[in-house]
């Protein structure tokens, strides 16, 4: 469990994600890896999986960017042009 906590802390440090977001990222990594290990997976299935996992990662990245720089995002409550 300590190894897991260290891995999460490292993700938090590297990405700016919260601990909860870092845990989600870890699970997304694992889900993508496990999906790719399925037998008889078609190229279309691989591309579909990658697209969906990437989309979820981008949602988390957007949260970090908005939290770190709310003034730069039109959809942020902290945006100055509202």
Residue pairs with C-beta under 8 A, 6 or more apart in sequence:
7 26
8 19
8 22
8 23
8 26
9 19
11 17
11 22
11 25
11 26
12 18
12 19
12 22
15 21
15 22
15 25
15 61
15 64
16 64
16 67
16 68
17 25
17 60
17 63
17 64
21 60
21 63
21 64
24 56
24 60
25 57
25 60
28 53
28 56
28 57
31 53
32 49
32 50
32 53
35 41
35 49
35 53
36 46
36 49
38 45
65 72
65 73
66 73
66 75
66 76
70 76
70 77
70 78
70 79
71 78
71 79
71 80
72 79
73 79
74 81
